[in-house]
Amino acid sequence: MINFTIVYSTRQNDPQFVRHLQQTCGLKKVEILAYTNPGDKSLSAVYNHALSTAKQDFIVFIHDDVIFESNNWGRNVIQHLQHSEYGILGIAGTANLSKSGIWWENALTTIGIVKHQCEKKTWTTKYSGNFKERIIPVVCVDGVFMAVNRQKLRENFNERLTDFHFYDIDFCIAHFIADVKIGVIFNVPLIHKSIGQTNDIWEQQRTQFLTTHKYNLPCTLKPSLIFDNKSLKIKNAPKISIVILHKSKNFLLFNCLNSFAEKSSYSNYEIIVADTGSSKEELEEIYELVNTTKMNLKVVEFDNYHFARTNNEVVLNHTDANSELILFCNNDIELINDALIRMVQVYLQNKKACGTIGCRLHFADNTIQHGGIQLAMNQGKLEIGHTGFRSYYHFEPDEVEKDIIGSTAAFLLMSKALFKKVGGFNPAYQKCLEDVELNLNCIKHHKKNYFVSNAVCYHFESQTRQEKSAITRNDYEMLLQFLVKNQESVEKYVLKK
């Protein structure tokens, strides 16, 4: 029995390429439909003929200028098609196709990994992180590699596209509209011996595509949350003081606390709510919760809000003497999985070297809010941001990154002793960036900062800030001065543009 069918169009048949396909797919019984086509027929026409004649329902369409780097890629494709609801799979695509019809236009929503080769140079284009065995849903995939389950297809290729461009995007959008699931896979590594340049013919085909689908665009999907929810346990778990600064909007605080109760199995902790000006009625609600909850929860009241000073005061004067760790947590955080125990695991595994430990944070729309701090010098100007900010899948889902700049204090774990040793948060900062300096201070003290991508939380920043917090000139200049003063310690962490 034929396992699956491989289809490609080529100007000149190459027996060596056929052997390469047979040797790398990892399957003995493979049908290969090689269409010698000097340009007389469009890819749509060739592929439609293959759809009608293939002996198997699992069909892979490829370009004739690819090199597979795996010896079992065919098995992986069959596994995906047999055990999922997907009708079309590719190795690169997007979850948001705009009215331009250009799938790679919005880098924040692209997905996949493709190697390219040109003039003996090989490089990797990472449209997203590597999600290994997972399938990531998209609205369309690139035609360099498309695997389909013929039983799930609803449309043929559009033969009004008479050349070799946009046949793939048109095919996908027609099926996306018909509710056929389309996805990107990551365990079919290949090299594409092309850089994919556009030309006049490509532009003409794009115009034809847009004429067909002008009422269907844009097409978009909400990103999925990717995380491991496996239950974990820790022996001899260290005591943690969880410090939450708060003012009004009790629903945020209560949702945050509920997420600890519901998502985390960690039990050796205290939670200190540092209230910085809630109303009398709001405080009464919080104290009522303190009196009724089973959580180890207490409240410390402050007259006003100052992030650095308040956190320093709580850590130095209000945390349990037995607390080994401090978790700084914003009141607009909600755990998605047991982020706390995953971060503590990393601490215990790297206790001597460990500085700060951060986690992956998402906005309410599931885009990335934080994947680690980024610093870059661009023509003498310091740029400050978060890795993967507002992207769909620009993160490595299962990795622990070490020796990074650090992470936001919206959800940051570190040793209480180290926090004291580095002097805590610098209270001279007015609105922000004190957490950046804290991370850099850990590096200055010869510690490594960690980022745990599989520790995942929501950060509902939009509910506590009407707009993105602007960095004051004072805060910017202070951080810049710190970087200059400590250049030898931190220079390698600052990207040069």
ZAMARGU-4260 file (C-alpha; in steps of 0.2 Angstrom, whole numbers, plus 5000, padded with zeros to 4 digits):
<rodrens>
0) 5000/5000/5000 | 5006/5017/4996 | 5010/5028/5011 | 5008/5045/5003 | 5011/5054/4987
5) 5024/5067/4984 | 5021/5080/4970 | 5032/5092/4961 | 5034/5102/4945 | 5051/5104/4937
10) 5058/5111/4921 | 5070/5096/4919 | 5068/5079/4928 | 5082/5075/4940 | 5083/5056/4945
15) 5095/5061/4959 | 5081/5072/4967 | 5069/5058/4966 | 5082/5047/4975 | 5084/5060/4988
20) 5065/5061/4991 | 5065/5042/4993 | 5079/5041/5005 | 5074/5055/5016 | 5056/5053/5018
25) 5058/5037/5029 | 5044/5027/5020 | 5046/5012/5008 | 5031/5014/4998 | 5030/5032/4991
30) 5022/5038/4975 | 5032/5052/4967 | 5023/5062/4954 | 5036/5072/4945 | 5029/5083/4932
35) 5041/5089/4919 | 5034/5106/4915 | 5045/5119/4905 | 5032/5133/4909 | 5018/5127/4899
40) 5006/5124/4913 | 5003/5134/4929 | 5007/5125/4946 | 4988/5126/4949 | 4985/5115/4934
45) 4999/5103/4938 | 4993/5101/4956 | 4975/5099/4952 | 4980/5085/4940 | 4990/5077/4955
50) 4975/5079/4966 | 4964/5069/4954 | 4977/5055/4951 | 4986/5052/4967 | 4985/5035/4974
55) 4985/5041/4992 | 4974/5054/5001 | 4990/5061/5010 | 4999/5072/4997 | 5014/5083/4999
60) 5017/5097/4986 | 5035/5103/4986 | 5046/5114/4976 | 5060/5105/4966 | 5074/5116/4974
65) 5073/5109/4992 | 5084/5098/5002 | 5077/5088/5016 | 5088/5087/5032 | 5078/5073/5040
70) 5078/5055/5036 | 5060/5052/5042 | 5051/5068/5037 | 5037/5058/5028 | 5033/5048/5044
75) 5031/5065/5054 | 5019/5071/5040 | 5009/5056/5041 | 5008/5057/5060 | 5002/5075/5059
80) 4989/5071/5046 | 4983/5055/5054 | 4981/5061/5071 | 4974/5079/5069 | 4960/5088/5061
85) 4971/5098/5050 | 4968/5097/5031 | 4983/5108/5025 | 5000/5109/5033 | 5016/5119/5029
90) 5033/5124/5036 | 5030/5143/5036 | 5015/5154/5036 | 5005/5167/5045 | 4990/5169/5057
95) 4986/5185/5049 | 4984/5189/5031 | 4981/5207/5028 | 4973/5216/5013 | 4990/5216/5004
100) 4990/5197/5002 | 5008/5196/5007 | 5010/5183/5020 | 5026/5188/5027 | 5022/5206/5029
105) 5018/5206/5047 | 5033/5198/5056 | 5023/5198/5072 | 5011/5185/5066 | 5022/5174/5055
110) 5026/5156/5060 | 5039/5143/5055 | 5057/5140/5052 | 5065/5139/5035 | 5083/5137/5029
115) 5088/5146/5013 | 5103/5143/5002 | 5110/5154/4989 | 5128/5156/4981 | 5134/5143/4994
120) 5128/5153/5008 | 5115/5145/5020 | 5105/5154/5033 | 5090/5151/5044 | 5074/5162/5043
125) 5065/5160/5060 | 5048/5166/5057 | 5044/5161/5075 | 5050/5150/5089 | 5052/5131/5087
130) 5037/5122/5092 | 5044/5105/5088 | 5030/5092/5088 | 5016/5104/5089 | 5005/5111/5075
135) 5002/5130/5076 | 4986/5136/5067 | 4988/5148/5053 | 4977/5156/5039 | 4989/5151/5025
140) 5006/5143/5022 | 5020/5145/5009 | 5020/5133/4994 | 5038/5128/4996 | 5030/5113/5006
145) 5012/5109/5008 | 5005/5093/5015 | 4986/5089/5013 | 4974/5077/5018 | 4963/5075/5002
150) 4948/5069/5011 | 4947/5086/5021 | 4949/5097/5005 | 4935/5107/4999 | 4942/5116/4984
155) 4955/5114/4970 | 4969/5125/4966 | 4963/5141/4957 | 4968/5139/4938 | 4965/5157/4935
160) 4982/5160/4943 | 4991/5155/4927 | 5009/5156/4933 | 5019/5150/4949 | 5014/5163/4962
165) 5000/5165/4974 | 4993/5148/4970 | 4997/5142/4988 | 4989/5158/4997 | 4974/5157/4986
170) 4972/5138/4990 | 4974/5141/5008 | 4962/5156/5010 | 4948/5146/5000 | 4950/5132/5013
175) 4951/5144/5028 | 4935/5152/5023 | 4928/5134/5021 | 4933/5130/5039 | 4947/5118/5034
180) 4961/5119/5048 | 4978/5125/5041 | 4994/5123/5052 | 5013/5125/5052 | 5024/5110/5058
185) 5042/5111/5064 | 5048/5093/5062 | 5051/5093/5043 | 5067/5103/5042 | 5073/5108/5024
190) 5084/5119/5014 | 5076/5130/5001 | 5088/5134/4987 | 5080/5151/4984 | 5078/5168/4992
195) 5060/5170/4986 | 5062/5187/4977 | 5047/5195/4970 | 5046/5202/4952 | 5033/5209/4939
200) 5025/5192/4937 | 5023/5190/4956 | 5015/5207/4957 | 5003/5203/4942 | 4998/5186/4951
205) 4995/5196/4968 | 4983/5208/4959 | 4974/5193/4952 | 4973/5185/4970 | 4967/5201/4977
210) 4953/5203/4964 | 4947/5185/4969 | 4948/5188/4988 | 4945/5207/4990 | 4930/5203/5001
215) 4939/5189/5011 | 4954/5199/5018 | 4960/5202/5030 | 4960/5184/5037 | 4966/5182/5055
220) 4967/5170/5070 | 4969/5174/5088 | 4986/5166/5094 | 4984/5150/5104 | 4992/5149/5122
225) 5007/5136/5121 | 5012/5130/5138 | 5015/5114/5148 | 5002/5111/5162 | 5010/5095/5169
230) 5009/5094/5188 | 5026/5096/5197 | 5032/5094/5214 | 5047/5100/5224 | 5054/5092/5240
235) 5060/5104/5254 | 5052/5119/5245 | 5059/5135/5251 | 5048/5149/5259 | 5043/5162/5247
240) 5036/5180/5251 | 5025/5185/5237 | 5024/5204/5237 | 5009/5212/5227 | 5008/5231/5226
245) 4990/5236/5225 | 4978/5251/5223 | 4960/5250/5220 | 4952/5239/5206 | 4950/5224/5218
250) 4944/5213/5205 | 4962/5212/5198 | 4969/5208/5215 | 4956/5195/5218 | 4958/5187/5201
255) 4977/5187/5204 | 4975/5178/5221 | 4963/5166/5214 | 4975/5161/5201 | 4988/5156/5214
260) 4975/5146/5223 | 4969/5137/5207 | 4984/5135/5197 | 4999/5133/5209 | 5002/5118/5220
265) 5016/5128/5229 | 5011/5129/5247 | 5026/5136/5257 | 5023/5155/5254 | 5016/5170/5262
270) 5007/5184/5251 | 5009/5202/5257 | 4997/5215/5249 | 5005/5232/5249 | 4990/5243/5248
275) 4995/5261/5242 | 4979/5270/5243 | 4963/5260/5240 | 4947/5267/5247 | 4940/5263/5264
280) 4927/5251/5256 | 4940/5243/5245 | 4951/5240/5260 | 4937/5232/5269 | 4934/5220/5255
285) 4953/5215/5256 | 4953/5213/5274 | 4937/5202/5273 | 4947/5191/5261 | 4961/5190/5273
290) 4950/5184/5287 | 4941/5171/5277 | 4954/5164/5265 | 4965/5149/5268 | 4979/5158/5260
295) 4993/5165/5270 | 4989/5183/5267 | 4992/5199/5275 | 4990/5218/5271 | 5002/5232/5274
300) 4996/5249/5271 | 5006/5264/5263 | 5000/5282/5260 | 5006/5282/5242 | 5013/5272/5228
305) 5031/5271/5223 | 5036/5255/5215 | 5054/5254/5221 | 5052/5262/5239 | 5037/5252/5243
310) 5044/5235/5237 | 5060/5238/5247 | 5051/5243/5262 | 5040/5227/5262 | 5055/5215/5258
315) 5066/5223/5272 | 5053/5225/5286 | 5037/5215/5282 | 5043/5198/5275 | 5044/5182/5285
320) 5062/5180/5292 | 5062/5162/5286 | 5058/5167/5268 | 5072/5162/5256 | 5064/5169/5240
325) 5055/5185/5235 | 5042/5185/5221 | 5037/5202/5215 | 5020/5201/5207 | 5009/5215/5200
330) 4991/5214/5205 | 4986/5213/5186 | 4994/5196/5185 | 4985/5179/5183 | 4994/5162/5182
335) 4990/5152/5167 | 5000/5137/5173 | 5010/5133/5189 | 5022/5147/5184 | 5029/5148/5202
340) 5034/5130/5204 | 5043/5130/5187 | 5053/5146/5192 | 5057/5139/5209 | 5064/5123/5200
345) 5076/5133/5190 | 5082/5142/5206 | 5085/5126/5215 | 5094/5119/5200 | 5105/5135/5199
350) 5106/5141/5216 | 5124/5147/5217 | 5123/5156/5200 | 5106/5162/5201 | 5101/5180/5199
355) 5083/5184/5194 | 5071/5172/5186 | 5057/5178/5175 | 5043/5171/5165 | 5033/5172/5149
360) 5019/5185/5150 | 5004/5187/5138 | 4992/5201/5135 | 4973/5197/5136 | 4973/5194/5117
365) 4986/5180/5120 | 5000/5190/5111 | 5017/5191/5120 | 5019/5205/5133 | 5035/5200/5140
370) 5048/5187/5134 | 5063/5195/5143 | 5071/5212/5143 | 5080/5219/5128 | 5092/5233/5127
375) 5100/5240/5111 | 5111/5255/5107 | 5105/5262/5090 | 5116/5277/5085 | 5119/5282/5102
380) 5101/5280/5108 | 5097/5267/5121 | 5081/5257/5116 | 5072/5247/5129 | 5059/5234/5126
385) 5053/5216/5129 | 5058/5201/5118 | 5043/5196/5107 | 5033/5210/5112 | 5015/5209/5104
390) 5021/5194/5093 | 5010/5179/5092 | 5024/5165/5093 | 5041/5173/5094 | 5047/5163/5109
395) 5054/5146/5112 | 5040/5137/5122 | 5050/5124/5132 | 5067/5133/5135 | 5075/5140/5150
400) 5086/5154/5145 | 5101/5158/5156 | 5113/5173/5156 | 5101/5185/5149 | 5098/5204/5154
405) 5084/5199/5165 | 5065/5201/5166 | 5051/5213/5171 | 5047/5214/5189 | 5029/5211/5185
410) 5032/5193/5190 | 5050/5191/5196 | 5058/5178/5207 | 5075/5180/5216 | 5084/5176/5232
415) 5080/5188/5247 | 5098/5188/5252 | 5103/5193/5234 | 5090/5207/5234 | 5097/5214/5250
420) 5115/5212/5244 | 5112/5222/5227 | 5103/5236/5237 | 5086/5232/5231 | 5077/5243/5219
425) 5085/5260/5216 | 5072/5272/5223 | 5078/5286/5212 | 5068/5280/5197 | 5052/5289/5196
430) 5040/5278/5185 | 5050/5263/5178 | 5066/5255/5174 | 5071/5251/5192 | 5068/5233/5188
435) 5080/5234/5173 | 5094/5241/5184 | 5090/5227/5197 | 5093/5214/5184 | 5109/5222/5178
440) 5115/5224/5196 | 5113/5205/5198 | 5124/5203/5183 | 5137/5216/5191 | 5137/5204/5206
445) 5142/5189/5195 | 5125/5181/5194 | 5116/5174/5179 | 5098/5179/5176 | 5086/5166/5169
450) 5070/5166/5159 | 5058/5151/5160 | 5047/5151/5145 | 5036/5137/5151 | 5031/5147/5166
455) 5016/5157/5159 | 5005/5171/5166 | 4993/5184/5159 | 4998/5202/5162 | 4982/5213/5160
460) 4993/5228/5159 | 4980/5237/5148 | 4967/5237/5163 | 4979/5246/5174 | 4986/5258/5162
465) 4976/5268/5150 | 4991/5269/5139 | 5009/5262/5138 | 5019/5270/5152 | 5031/5283/5145
470) 5049/5282/5151 | 5053/5299/5159 | 5069/5308/5154 | 5076/5305/5172 | 5073/5287/5172
475) 5081/5285/5154 | 5096/5295/5159 | 5098/5285/5175 | 5099/5269/5167 | 5110/5275/5153
480) 5122/5282/5166 | 5122/5265/5175 | 5126/5256/5159 | 5141/5268/5155 | 5147/5266/5173
485) 5146/5247/5173 | 5151/5245/5155 | 5163/5231/5158 | 5150/5220/5167 | 5135/5223/5156
490) 5141/5228/5139 | 5139/5211/5131 | 5121/5211/5135 | 5117/5227/5125 | 5113/5224/5107
495) 5122/5235/5095 | 5112/5241/5080
</rodrens>
